[in-house]
Amino acid sequence: MLSYQVASQVAAGELEIVLQAFEQPALPIHVVHQSGRKVPAKVRTFVDFCVAQLSQASALNPSGRN
């Protein structure tokens, strides 16, 4: 399972992480869009939304860094 899929269950003590020493390193998440002189407002809004949501997800940011 991916960590974000079970983060609430682990936090609640319903699940326990086993073999933690063998976990793969975290992979970065990228939001990719076509660049240009003017980024459409809907694209900029979506990117800003993704950044805000992903930076607050403790399962994706276990070190507490935002």
N, CA, C and O atoms as CSV, one atom per row, in Angstrom:
chain,resi,resn,atom,element,x,y,z
A,1,MET,N,N,0.848,-1.180,0.000
A,1,MET,CA,C,0.000,0.000,0.000
A,1,MET,C,C,0.891,1.240,0.000
A,1,MET,O,O,2.004,1.234,0.527
A,2,LEU,N,N,0.377,2.277,-0.594
A,2,LEU,CA,C,1.087,3.549,-0.550
A,2,LEU,C,C,0.764,4.249,0.760
A,2,LEU,O,O,-0.350,4.134,1.271
A,3,SER,N,N,1.721,4.965,1.298
A,3,SER,CA,C,1.571,5.552,2.632
A,3,SER,C,C,0.345,6.443,2.753
A,3,SER,O,O,-0.342,6.406,3.774
A,4,TYR,N,N,0.059,7.241,1.736
A,4,TYR,CA,C,-1.083,8.150,1.834
A,4,TYR,C,C,-2.414,7.409,1.833
A,4,TYR,O,O,-3.423,7.952,2.282
A,5,GLN,N,N,-2.430,6.177,1.336
A,5,GLN,CA,C,-3.675,5.410,1.296
A,5,GLN,C,C,-4.065,4.876,2.672
A,5,GLN,O,O,-5.241,4.616,2.927
A,6,VAL,N,N,-3.101,4.714,3.546
A,6,VAL,CA,C,-3.374,4.127,4.860
A,6,VAL,C,C,-2.934,5.025,6.013
A,6,VAL,O,O,-2.898,4.580,7.161
A,7,ALA,N,N,-2.603,6.266,5.727
A,7,ALA,CA,C,-2.070,7.165,6.756
A,7,ALA,C,C,-3.019,7.314,7.938
A,7,ALA,O,O,-2.573,7.295,9.085
A,8,SER,N,N,-4.296,7.458,7.691
A,8,SER,CA,C,-5.232,7.656,8.802
A,8,SER,C,C,-5.358,6.391,9.648
A,8,SER,O,O,-5.500,6.473,10.868
A,9,GLN,N,N,-5.307,5.225,9.012
A,9,GLN,CA,C,-5.389,3.972,9.764
A,9,GLN,C,C,-4.132,3.736,10.600
A,9,GLN,O,O,-4.220,3.224,11.716
A,10,VAL,N,N,-2.970,4.104,10.074
A,10,VAL,CA,C,-1.725,3.978,10.838
A,10,VAL,C,C,-1.760,4.940,12.016
A,10,VAL,O,O,-1.397,4.565,13.131
A,11,ALA,N,N,-2.193,6.176,11.784
A,11,ALA,CA,C,-2.268,7.170,12.853
A,11,ALA,C,C,-3.234,6.741,13.954
A,11,ALA,O,O,-3.007,7.025,15.130
A,12,ALA,N,N,-4.313,6.055,13.568
A,12,ALA,CA,C,-5.315,5.606,14.538
A,12,ALA,C,C,-4.900,4.313,15.238
A,12,ALA,O,O,-5.580,3.867,16.161
A,13,GLY,N,N,-3.793,3.709,14.811
A,13,GLY,CA,C,-3.340,2.469,15.419
A,13,GLY,C,C,-4.041,1.229,14.890
A,13,GLY,O,O,-3.870,0.139,15.436
A,14,GLU,N,N,-4.830,1.384,13.831
A,14,GLU,CA,C,-5.531,0.248,13.235
A,14,GLU,C,C,-4.605,-0.621,12.396
A,14,GLU,O,O,-4.820,-1.825,12.253
A,15,LEU,N,N,-3.565,0.012,11.840
A,15,LEU,CA,C,-2.556,-0.701,11.056
A,15,LEU,C,C,-1.186,-0.391,11.633
A,15,LEU,O,O,-0.977,0.647,12.260
A,16,GLU,N,N,-0.266,-1.302,11.410
A,16,GLU,CA,C,1.105,-1.114,11.880
A,16,GLU,C,C,2.044,-1.294,10.696
A,16,GLU,O,O,1.864,-2.198,9.879
A,17,ILE,N,N,3.038,-0.436,10.611
A,17,ILE,CA,C,4.019,-0.540,9.539
A,17,ILE,C,C,5.029,-1.617,9.917
A,17,ILE,O,O,5.622,-1.572,10.994
A,18,VAL,N,N,5.219,-2.581,9.027
A,18,VAL,CA,C,6.216,-3.630,9.225
A,18,VAL,C,C,7.255,-3.512,8.110
A,18,VAL,O,O,6.961,-3.003,7.028
A,19,LEU,N,N,8.434,-3.971,8.376
A,19,LEU,CA,C,9.541,-3.919,7.410
A,19,LEU,C,C,9.845,-2.488,6.949
A,19,LEU,O,O,10.179,-2.255,5.787
A,20,GLN,N,N,9.724,-1.549,7.870
A,20,GLN,CA,C,9.954,-0.145,7.534
A,20,GLN,C,C,11.366,0.086,6.997
A,20,GLN,O,O,11.580,0.985,6.185
A,21,ALA,N,N,12.316,-0.710,7.441
A,21,ALA,CA,C,13.697,-0.553,6.981
A,21,ALA,C,C,13.852,-0.838,5.490
A,21,ALA,O,O,14.847,-0.445,4.880
A,22,PHE,N,N,12.878,-1.514,4.909
A,22,PHE,CA,C,12.961,-1.873,3.495
A,22,PHE,C,C,12.105,-0.992,2.591
A,22,PHE,O,O,11.977,-1.274,1.400
A,23,GLU,N,N,11.515,0.077,3.142
A,23,GLU,CA,C,10.692,0.978,2.337
A,23,GLU,C,C,11.547,1.697,1.299
A,23,GLU,O,O,12.704,2.031,1.551
A,24,GLN,N,N,10.967,1.923,0.150
A,24,GLN,CA,C,11.636,2.679,-0.895
A,24,GLN,C,C,11.621,4.164,-0.537
A,24,GLN,O,O,10.711,4.618,0.158
A,25,PRO,N,N,12.610,4.925,-0.999
A,25,PRO,CA,C,12.597,6.365,-0.740
A,25,PRO,C,C,11.379,7.014,-1.406
A,25,PRO,O,O,10.873,6.536,-2.422
A,26,ALA,N,N,10.937,8.093,-0.814
A,26,ALA,CA,C,9.788,8.818,-1.363
A,26,ALA,C,C,10.120,9.378,-2.747
A,26,ALA,O,O,11.250,9.785,-3.018
A,27,LEU,N,N,9.124,9.388,-3.599
A,27,LEU,CA,C,9.282,9.959,-4.940
A,27,LEU,C,C,8.649,11.348,-4.972
A,27,LEU,O,O,7.610,11.565,-4.349
A,28,PRO,N,N,9.251,12.276,-5.679
A,28,PRO,CA,C,8.658,13.617,-5.757
A,28,PRO,C,C,7.395,13.596,-6.611
A,28,PRO,O,O,7.220,12.732,-7.471
A,29,ILE,N,N,6.539,14.545,-6.362
A,29,ILE,CA,C,5.327,14.727,-7.159
A,29,ILE,C,C,5.525,15.979,-7.995
A,29,ILE,O,O,5.905,17.029,-7.478
A,30,HIS,N,N,5.267,15.863,-9.276
A,30,HIS,CA,C,5.429,16.996,-10.187
A,30,HIS,C,C,4.096,17.325,-10.840
A,30,HIS,O,O,3.346,16.428,-11.224
A,31,VAL,N,N,3.807,18.613,-10.963
A,31,VAL,CA,C,2.662,19.079,-11.739
A,31,VAL,C,C,3.263,19.746,-12.968
A,31,VAL,O,O,3.969,20.749,-12.858
A,32,VAL,N,N,2.986,19.193,-14.121
A,32,VAL,CA,C,3.602,19.653,-15.359
A,32,VAL,C,C,2.546,20.301,-16.245
A,32,VAL,O,O,1.447,19.774,-16.416
A,33,HIS,N,N,2.897,21.447,-16.801
A,33,HIS,CA,C,2.001,22.119,-17.737
A,33,HIS,C,C,2.834,22.808,-18.806
A,33,HIS,O,O,4.032,23.032,-18.632
A,34,GLN,N,N,2.193,23.133,-19.892
A,34,GLN,CA,C,2.887,23.779,-20.999
A,34,GLN,C,C,3.222,25.212,-20.604
A,34,GLN,O,O,2.365,25.958,-20.132
A,35,SER,N,N,4.465,25.574,-20.804
A,35,SER,CA,C,4.864,26.929,-20.446
A,35,SER,C,C,4.553,27.887,-21.591
A,35,SER,O,O,4.322,27.477,-22.728
A,36,GLY,N,N,4.555,29.114,-21.270
A,36,GLY,CA,C,4.295,30.151,-22.255
A,36,GLY,C,C,4.362,31.497,-21.575
A,36,GLY,O,O,4.657,31.597,-20.384
A,37,ARG,N,N,4.089,32.508,-22.331
A,37,ARG,CA,C,4.149,33.854,-21.763
A,37,ARG,C,C,3.080,34.064,-20.714
A,37,ARG,O,O,3.328,34.691,-19.684
A,38,LYS,N,N,1.889,33.542,-20.970
A,38,LYS,CA,C,0.796,33.695,-20.014
A,38,LYS,C,C,0.226,32.326,-19.697
A,38,LYS,O,O,-0.241,31.611,-20.583
A,39,VAL,N,N,0.269,31.975,-18.433
A,39,VAL,CA,C,-0.335,30.718,-17.993
A,39,VAL,C,C,-1.816,31.013,-17.754
A,39,VAL,O,O,-2.146,31.954,-17.031
A,40,PRO,N,N,-2.717,30.217,-18.356
A,40,PRO,CA,C,-4.145,30.451,-18.130
A,40,PRO,C,C,-4.484,30.413,-16.632
A,40,PRO,O,O,-3.890,29.647,-15.873
A,41,ALA,N,N,-5.422,31.232,-16.230
A,41,ALA,CA,C,-5.805,31.334,-14.819
A,41,ALA,C,C,-6.251,29.990,-14.259
A,41,ALA,O,O,-5.952,29.672,-13.108
A,42,LYS,N,N,-6.961,29.198,-15.058
A,42,LYS,CA,C,-7.423,27.905,-14.544
A,42,LYS,C,C,-6.260,26.953,-14.294
A,42,LYS,O,O,-6.322,26.132,-13.379
A,43,VAL,N,N,-5.202,27.051,-15.091
A,43,VAL,CA,C,-4.018,26.213,-14.870
A,43,VAL,C,C,-3.297,26.673,-13.613
A,43,VAL,O,O,-2.921,25.851,-12.777
A,44,ARG,N,N,-3.101,27.973,-13.476
A,44,ARG,CA,C,-2.432,28.520,-12.289
A,44,ARG,C,C,-3.213,28.184,-11.020
A,44,ARG,O,O,-2.623,27.844,-9.995
A,45,THR,N,N,-4.529,28.280,-11.091
A,45,THR,CA,C,-5.379,27.950,-9.943
A,45,THR,C,C,-5.234,26.485,-9.571
A,45,THR,O,O,-5.132,26.151,-8.391
A,46,PHE,N,N,-5.224,25.608,-10.566
A,46,PHE,CA,C,-5.064,24.177,-10.310
A,46,PHE,C,C,-3.704,23.876,-9.689
A,46,PHE,O,O,-3.622,23.105,-8.733
A,47,VAL,N,N,-2.648,24.468,-10.213
A,47,VAL,CA,C,-1.302,24.251,-9.673
A,47,VAL,C,C,-1.243,24.736,-8.226
A,47,VAL,O,O,-0.705,24.043,-7.363
A,48,ASP,N,N,-1.784,25.909,-7.959
A,48,ASP,CA,C,-1.798,26.436,-6.593
A,48,ASP,C,C,-2.582,25.522,-5.659
A,48,ASP,O,O,-2.171,25.303,-4.519
A,49,PHE,N,N,-3.710,24.986,-6.132
A,49,PHE,CA,C,-4.524,24.064,-5.344
A,49,PHE,C,C,-3.724,22.801,-5.019
A,49,PHE,O,O,-3.719,22.341,-3.877
A,50,CYS,N,N,-3.048,22.245,-6.025
A,50,CYS,CA,C,-2.252,21.029,-5.813
A,50,CYS,C,C,-1.159,21.270,-4.793
A,50,CYS,O,O,-0.959,20.448,-3.899
A,51,VAL,N,N,-0.456,22.365,-4.908
A,51,VAL,CA,C,0.624,22.681,-3.976
A,51,VAL,C,C,0.079,22.789,-2.558
A,51,VAL,O,O,0.666,22.241,-1.625
A,52,ALA,N,N,-1.030,23.486,-2.390
A,52,ALA,CA,C,-1.611,23.662,-1.053
A,52,ALA,C,C,-2.052,22.324,-0.466
A,52,ALA,O,O,-1.774,22.042,0.700
A,53,GLN,N,N,-2.728,21.507,-1.247
A,53,GLN,CA,C,-3.225,20.226,-0.754
A,53,GLN,C,C,-2.098,19.250,-0.451
A,53,GLN,O,O,-2.098,18.600,0.594
A,54,LEU,N,N,-1.153,19.150,-1.351
A,54,LEU,CA,C,-0.069,18.185,-1.180
A,54,LEU,C,C,0.883,18.580,-0.061
A,54,LEU,O,O,1.429,17.710,0.618
A,55,SER,N,N,1.088,19.865,0.138
A,55,SER,CA,C,2.000,20.289,1.201
A,55,SER,C,C,1.392,20.084,2.579
A,55,SER,O,O,2.120,20.022,3.570
A,56,GLN,N,N,0.065,19.978,2.659
A,56,GLN,CA,C,-0.604,19.762,3.947
A,56,GLN,C,C,-0.823,18.287,4.258
A,56,GLN,O,O,-1.191,17.953,5.384
A,57,ALA,N,N,-0.610,17.407,3.306
A,57,ALA,CA,C,-0.854,15.976,3.506
A,57,ALA,C,C,0.292,15.369,4.298
A,57,ALA,O,O,1.392,15.205,3.772
A,58,SER,N,N,0.042,15.035,5.557
A,58,SER,CA,C,1.116,14.520,6.408
A,58,SER,C,C,1.677,13.199,5.878
A,58,SER,O,O,2.854,12.907,6.086
A,59,ALA,N,N,0.865,12.410,5.205
A,59,ALA,CA,C,1.357,11.142,4.654
A,59,ALA,C,C,2.355,11.374,3.530
A,59,ALA,O,O,3.212,10.528,3.273
A,60,LEU,N,N,2.250,12.501,2.868
A,60,LEU,CA,C,3.172,12.815,1.783
A,60,LEU,C,C,4.337,13.678,2.267
A,60,LEU,O,O,5.302,13.894,1.534
A,61,ASN,N,N,4.244,14.160,3.482
A,61,ASN,CA,C,5.243,15.063,4.017
A,61,ASN,C,C,5.553,14.683,5.467
A,61,ASN,O,O,5.338,15.489,6.373
A,62,PRO,N,N,6.055,13.468,5.695
A,62,PRO,CA,C,6.216,12.970,7.064
A,62,PRO,C,C,7.214,13.746,7.904
A,62,PRO,O,O,7.154,13.691,9.132
A,63,SER,N,N,8.119,14.459,7.280
A,63,SER,CA,C,9.127,15.200,8.049
A,63,SER,C,C,8.562,16.481,8.640
A,63,SER,O,O,9.209,17.123,9.467
A,64,GLY,N,N,7.350,16.859,8.219
A,64,GLY,CA,C,6.733,18.076,8.727
A,64,GLY,C,C,7.134,19.328,7.976
A,64,GLY,O,O,6.717,20.430,8.332
A,65,ARG,N,N,7.949,19.167,6.930
A,65,ARG,CA,C,8.361,20.333,6.127
A,65,ARG,C,C,7.250,20.694,5.162
A,65,ARG,O,O,6.626,19.806,4.582
A,66,ASN,N,N,6.992,21.975,4.979
A,66,ASN,CA,C,5.994,22.456,4.000
A,66,ASN,C,C,6.660,23.256,2.935
A,66,ASN,O,O,5.995,23.746,2.023
